[in-house]
């Protein structure tokens, strides 16, 4: 298990046996090169990763992409100016690096919205709640399949960059900032870009508009999750069910809902 994460996790490089097989299947089904922290955290609880993945996997192969795309299309982003190409160039971010940054943002934009609706479906199945009526999108994008850089561990970052990641991580978060969103760590390869992101977001954070974005994204995720929940056919849960659901709830309501909104906002602000 890994001490550089904000929760216990089994790193991809350390995964063996059944866990390694599931990680490979997650990458294949999602069409991404990284296994998100929620899955790496579930891998620390006996039986939790196997059960959770086998339960929600059919949704990924079914209607979840259409619901995730509906979330991306209807998310209520604040109207806010983005970065000019000149400001990025002045910060040392050239066209090649801009393309790499977009790859990272695109990867998270794809997987976050999917995780939001799929894990919300699991939670709604066990903890029903009233939600708004929503519809899936007509079509859904395919994953880009682009391999993004390795995730740098927090203790490998320069202290001021680690502090910047921690600061950004508190934006739009109402109660659980100790869960560090992987996206900011991925973007730590470009500290000047991260500094621009913070400068852009700080006024929105101060006005409470990022917290509102998290709350509305959370509600949107649960609404789409409720539609998908009827399609779940869970096998007998493991003894770790309570812990697995608690982990899913923590991730869905905090880093996943928060970063689904924030990634969309940062991605919109970053020119091609």
C-alpha positions as CSV (number, residue, x, y, z in Angstrom):
1,X,0.0,0.0,0.0
2,X,1.0,3.5,-0.7
3,X,1.8,6.2,1.8
4,X,1.9,9.0,-0.8
5,X,-1.8,8.8,-1.5
6,X,-4.5,10.6,0.5
7,X,-6.2,7.3,1.3
8,X,-4.8,3.7,1.4
9,X,-4.3,2.4,-2.1
10,X,-2.8,-0.4,-4.1
11,X,-0.6,1.2,-6.7
12,X,-0.8,-0.1,-10.3
13,X,2.9,-1.0,-10.2
14,X,2.4,-3.0,-7.0
15,X,-0.8,-4.8,-8.1
16,X,-0.6,-8.6,-8.3
17,X,-2.9,-11.5,-9.1
18,X,-6.6,-10.8,-9.2
19,X,-6.1,-7.1,-8.5
20,X,-3.7,-6.7,-11.4
21,X,-6.1,-8.5,-13.7
22,X,-9.0,-6.2,-12.6
23,X,-6.8,-3.1,-13.1
24,X,-6.0,-4.3,-16.6
25,X,-9.7,-4.8,-17.3
26,X,-10.6,-1.4,-16.0
27,X,-8.0,0.2,-18.3
28,X,-9.4,-1.9,-21.2
29,X,-13.1,-1.2,-20.6
30,X,-12.5,2.5,-19.9
31,X,-10.0,2.9,-22.7
32,X,-7.6,4.8,-20.4
33,X,-4.0,4.4,-19.4
34,X,-4.6,5.0,-15.6
35,X,-6.6,3.4,-12.9
36,X,-8.3,6.0,-10.8
37,X,-7.8,6.3,-7.1
38,X,-11.2,5.1,-6.1
39,X,-10.4,1.6,-7.6
40,X,-7.0,1.6,-6.1
41,X,-8.6,2.4,-2.7
42,X,-11.2,-0.4,-3.0
43,X,-8.4,-2.8,-3.7
44,X,-7.2,-2.4,-0.1
45,X,-10.5,-3.9,1.2
46,X,-10.9,-7.7,0.9
47,X,-13.3,-8.5,-1.9
48,X,-14.4,-4.9,-2.4
49,X,-12.7,-4.2,-5.7
50,X,-13.8,-7.5,-7.3
51,X,-17.4,-7.1,-6.2
52,X,-17.7,-3.4,-7.1
53,X,-16.1,-3.7,-10.5
54,X,-18.1,-6.8,-11.4
55,X,-21.3,-5.0,-10.3
56,X,-20.8,-1.8,-12.3
57,X,-18.8,-3.1,-15.3
58,X,-22.0,-3.8,-17.3
59,X,-23.0,-0.1,-16.9
60,X,-19.7,1.0,-18.5
61,X,-20.4,-1.3,-21.4
62,X,-24.1,-0.2,-21.5
63,X,-25.8,3.1,-21.0
64,X,-23.3,4.8,-18.6
65,X,-21.3,6.6,-21.4
66,X,-24.6,8.2,-22.6
67,X,-25.4,9.4,-19.1
68,X,-21.9,10.6,-18.5
69,X,-22.0,12.6,-21.8
70,X,-25.4,14.1,-20.6
71,X,-23.6,15.3,-17.4
72,X,-20.8,16.9,-19.5
73,X,-23.3,18.7,-21.7
74,X,-25.6,20.0,-18.9
75,X,-23.1,20.8,-16.1
76,X,-23.7,24.4,-15.0
77,X,-20.3,26.0,-15.5
78,X,-19.8,29.6,-14.4
79,X,-19.3,32.0,-17.2
80,X,-15.6,32.9,-16.8
81,X,-12.7,34.0,-19.1
82,X,-10.1,31.4,-20.0
83,X,-6.4,31.6,-20.9
84,X,-5.0,33.3,-24.0
85,X,-2.4,31.4,-26.0
86,X,0.0,34.4,-25.4
87,X,-0.4,34.1,-21.6
88,X,0.4,30.4,-21.8
89,X,3.4,31.0,-24.1
90,X,4.6,33.7,-21.6
91,X,4.3,31.1,-18.9
92,X,6.5,28.7,-20.9
93,X,3.6,26.5,-22.1
94,X,4.2,26.0,-25.8
95,X,1.9,24.2,-28.4
96,X,3.5,20.8,-27.6
97,X,3.0,21.1,-23.9
98,X,-0.5,22.5,-24.4
99,X,-1.4,19.4,-26.3
100,X,0.0,17.2,-23.4
101,X,-2.1,19.2,-20.9
102,X,-5.2,18.8,-23.0
103,X,-4.6,15.0,-23.1
104,X,-4.5,15.0,-19.3
105,X,-7.7,17.1,-19.1
106,X,-9.5,15.0,-21.7
107,X,-8.6,11.8,-19.9
108,X,-10.1,13.1,-16.6
109,X,-13.0,14.7,-18.3
110,X,-13.9,11.3,-19.8
111,X,-13.3,9.1,-16.7
112,X,-14.7,11.5,-14.0
113,X,-18.1,11.9,-15.5
114,X,-18.3,8.1,-16.1
115,X,-17.3,7.3,-12.5
116,X,-19.8,9.9,-11.2
117,X,-22.8,8.3,-12.8
118,X,-21.7,4.7,-12.4
119,X,-20.8,4.9,-8.7
120,X,-23.8,7.2,-8.0
121,X,-25.9,4.3,-9.5
122,X,-24.4,1.9,-7.0
123,X,-25.1,4.2,-4.1
124,X,-28.7,4.9,-5.2
125,X,-29.2,1.1,-5.5
126,X,-28.4,0.7,-1.8
127,X,-29.4,4.2,-0.5
128,X,-32.4,5.4,-2.6
129,X,-33.0,9.1,-2.6
130,X,-35.3,11.6,-4.5
131,X,-33.7,13.0,-7.7
132,X,-34.6,15.1,-10.7
133,X,-35.7,13.4,-13.9
134,X,-32.9,13.4,-16.5
135,X,-32.3,11.8,-19.9
136,X,-29.1,10.3,-21.5
137,X,-27.4,12.0,-24.4
138,X,-28.1,10.7,-27.9
139,X,-24.4,9.8,-28.5
140,X,-21.3,9.4,-26.4
141,X,-17.7,10.0,-27.3
142,X,-15.2,7.2,-27.3
143,X,-12.2,7.3,-25.0
144,X,-9.2,8.9,-26.7
145,X,-6.9,6.0,-25.8
146,X,-4.0,8.5,-25.5
147,X,-1.4,7.5,-22.8
148,X,-0.9,10.3,-20.3
149,X,2.3,10.7,-18.2
150,X,2.9,8.7,-15.0
151,X,1.2,10.2,-11.9
152,X,4.0,11.9,-9.9
153,X,3.9,11.1,-6.1
154,X,3.3,14.1,-3.9
155,X,6.7,13.7,-2.2
156,X,8.4,14.0,-5.6
157,X,7.1,17.5,-6.2
158,X,9.0,20.6,-5.2
159,X,7.5,21.9,-1.9
160,X,6.0,25.0,-3.4
161,X,4.3,22.9,-6.2
162,X,3.0,20.4,-3.6
163,X,1.6,23.4,-1.7
164,X,0.0,24.7,-4.9
165,X,-1.6,21.3,-5.5
166,X,-2.9,21.2,-2.0
167,X,-4.3,24.7,-2.3
168,X,-6.1,24.0,-5.6
169,X,-7.4,20.8,-4.1
170,X,-9.4,22.8,-1.5
171,X,-11.2,24.8,-4.2
172,X,-14.8,23.7,-4.5
173,X,-14.6,21.3,-1.6
174,X,-17.0,21.6,1.3
175,X,-15.8,19.0,3.8
176,X,-13.2,16.5,2.5
177,X,-10.1,18.3,1.2
178,X,-7.7,15.6,2.4
179,X,-8.5,13.5,-0.7
180,X,-6.1,14.9,-3.2
181,X,-7.4,14.9,-6.7
182,X,-5.0,13.1,-9.0
183,X,-5.6,15.6,-11.8
184,X,-3.7,18.4,-10.1
185,X,-0.8,16.0,-9.4
186,X,-0.8,15.1,-13.1
187,X,-0.7,18.8,-14.0
188,X,2.2,19.4,-11.6
189,X,4.5,18.7,-14.6
190,X,3.6,22.2,-15.6
191,X,3.8,24.4,-12.5
192,X,3.4,27.7,-14.3
193,X,0.2,26.4,-15.9
194,X,-1.1,25.3,-12.4
195,X,-0.3,28.8,-11.1
196,X,-2.4,30.3,-13.9
197,X,-5.2,27.8,-13.1
198,X,-5.2,28.9,-9.4
199,X,-5.2,32.6,-10.4
200,X,-8.3,31.9,-12.6
201,X,-10.2,29.9,-10.0
202,X,-9.4,32.0,-6.9
203,X,-12.1,34.6,-7.4
204,X,-14.7,31.9,-8.2
205,X,-13.7,30.1,-5.0
206,X,-13.9,33.3,-2.9
207,X,-17.4,33.9,-4.2
208,X,-18.6,30.4,-3.3
209,X,-19.2,29.6,-7.0
210,X,-17.0,26.5,-7.1
211,X,-18.8,25.0,-4.1
212,X,-22.1,25.6,-5.9
213,X,-20.6,23.9,-9.0
214,X,-19.7,20.8,-6.8
215,X,-23.2,20.6,-5.3
216,X,-24.9,20.9,-8.6
217,X,-22.6,18.3,-10.2
218,X,-23.2,15.9,-7.3
219,X,-27.0,16.3,-7.8
220,X,-26.6,15.7,-11.5
221,X,-24.6,12.6,-10.9
222,X,-27.2,11.1,-8.6
223,X,-30.0,11.9,-11.0
224,X,-28.3,10.0,-13.8
225,X,-27.2,7.3,-11.4
226,X,-30.8,6.7,-10.4
227,X,-31.7,6.0,-14.0
228,X,-28.8,3.5,-14.2
229,X,-29.4,1.9,-10.8
230,X,-32.3,-0.2,-12.1
231,X,-29.9,-2.0,-14.4
232,X,-27.6,-3.2,-11.6
233,X,-27.6,-6.9,-10.6
234,X,-25.2,-7.1,-7.7
235,X,-23.8,-10.5,-6.7
236,X,-23.7,-11.4,-3.0
237,X,-21.7,-8.5,-1.4
238,X,-18.5,-9.1,0.5
239,X,-18.2,-8.5,4.2
240,X,-16.5,-5.2,3.3
241,X,-19.7,-3.9,1.6
242,X,-20.2,-1.1,4.2
243,X,-16.6,0.1,3.7
244,X,-16.9,-0.2,-0.1
245,X,-20.0,1.9,-0.1
246,X,-18.5,4.4,2.3
247,X,-15.5,4.8,0.0
248,X,-17.7,5.2,-3.1
249,X,-19.8,7.8,-1.3
250,X,-16.7,9.7,-0.2
251,X,-15.2,9.7,-3.7
252,X,-18.5,10.5,-5.5
253,X,-19.5,13.4,-3.3
254,X,-16.1,14.9,-3.0
255,X,-13.2,14.5,-5.4
256,X,-15.3,13.0,-8.3
257,X,-18.2,15.5,-8.2
258,X,-15.7,18.3,-7.5
259,X,-13.3,17.4,-10.3
260,X,-16.0,16.6,-12.8
261,X,-17.0,20.3,-12.6
262,X,-13.6,21.8,-12.2
263,X,-12.0,19.7,-14.9
264,X,-14.7,20.8,-17.3
265,X,-14.1,24.5,-16.3
266,X,-10.3,24.3,-16.6
267,X,-10.5,22.3,-19.9
268,X,-12.9,25.0,-21.4
269,X,-10.4,27.7,-20.3
270,X,-7.4,26.0,-22.0
271,X,-7.1,26.6,-25.8
272,X,-6.2,23.8,-28.2
